[in-house]
Amino acid sequence: MTKRHAVVAGAGIGGLTAAIALHRRGWHVTVCERAPEPPTTGAGIGLAPNALRALDTIGVDAARAAGSAVPTTMGLRRAQGQWLTRAATADMAARYGMAPIAVPRPAFTAALAATLPPETIRYGTAVTGVDDAAGRPTVRTAAGPDLPADLVVAADGIHSPLRRAYFPAHPGLHYIGETAWRTIVDAPDLRIPAMSETWGRGERFGVTPLSDGRFYLYATAVVPAGTRSADPRAELRQRFGSWHAPIPALLDRVSRLDPSDVLQNDLYDLAAPLPALHHGRIAWLGDAAHAMAPNLGQGGCQAVEDAVVLAHLLPAGGSSDSRMSGGRGDGADGTDSVPAALAAYTAARRDRTDAVRVRARRMGRLGALRNPLVVAARDLAVRAIPTRLALRGMDDLFNGFRLPR
């Protein structure tokens, strides 16, 4: 029996999750990744309850796989240190069945990759195009040879070449007006128990504890696109060195890093939703499908949801012969139902992901305010919201993952 073959473009979190989910549905999977090797450096990622629940449905325990940290509290602060809002993670666990966790991104992607059969991932293999997407696609790669496929999963990132090729009339990416710095520092002696984001005037600074005594740090500032300093470490100290503890102490650790260990990226989201998350036998997921600002910590989480829902809706991978039925989703007349499954995937995911994209953009606008009077009013408004109402406002995100029937 010939298994259906899926080619996944991109070995990020969404692409690897899709590969695992499809493999467990019986598909033969090939992952093509343009990078020459797995990442060994990078930042952290927060996995909210919705993503953890999605991973659980395909048998992936993120905390066990990559290690995790569960802070005692999570919340927003002012630059002077006062809390604007905070919640105990125990209360979040009680409300959502589990607490958010944070994991180092390289360790998590390595753990996902290790779940797949050997030779599944082809590094140094960029997908350059897909021929006959509506029939049985052939995936072209820079490394060759071409790969025939029953399904192509475009998990090729925010600048997705496949998105540009198949949606040429789409307006593309929108610069949200901020640049972001990200890094990881080793600071077990600081014993910081809280995950926090601090809002200033047009600037933000985030601190996320990781499981091994390290901390994932991120910062944003409202600047024109392309703005760069000679030394990002000095730039961060100049902008945030006078903010509340423990930010100065963490910046001391940043100053000991190599400048290349501080990543800087301008922040973009998708200017408008795609008309569909599929075309023929190609499905888009994650940033390729609905790039969003990082303000809700949902970019990676929504990619995980996409991957799990996509595999759930597709027929089992037992045979690529359209005359053979029996897998989940195969038509009663024996026809191959992959195209119908991809249409169902668009129906299941497009509205949810676009709502999260829009909400993330709006949240970012609040954090990016610069007028002192407006910032003071914003802070007062946030402080006035009771914790229980703030938590309730996250219900649609954290409880929003569902497998379609």
Buried (B, 14 or more C-beta within 10 A) or exposed (E): EEBBBBBBBBBBBBBBBBBBBBBBBBBBBBBBBBEEEEBEEBBBBBBBBBBBBBBBBBEBEBBEBBBBBBBEBBBBBBBEEEBBBBBBBEBBBEBBEBBBBBBBBBBBBBBBBEBBEEEBBBBEBBBBBBEEBEEBBBBBBEEEEBBBBBBBBBBBBBEBBBBEBBBEEBEBBBBBBBBBBBBBBBBEEBEBEBBBBBBBBBBBBBBBBBBEBBBBBBBBBBBEEEEEBEEBBBBBBEBBEEBBEBBEEBBBBBBEBEEEBBBBEBBBBBEEBBEBBBBBBBBBBBBBBBBBBBBBBBBBBBBBBBBBBBBBBBBBBBBBEBEBBEBBBBEEEEEBBBBBBBBBBBEBBBEBBBBBBBBBBEBBEBBBBEEEEEBEEBBEEBEEEEEEEBBEEBEEBBBBBEEEE
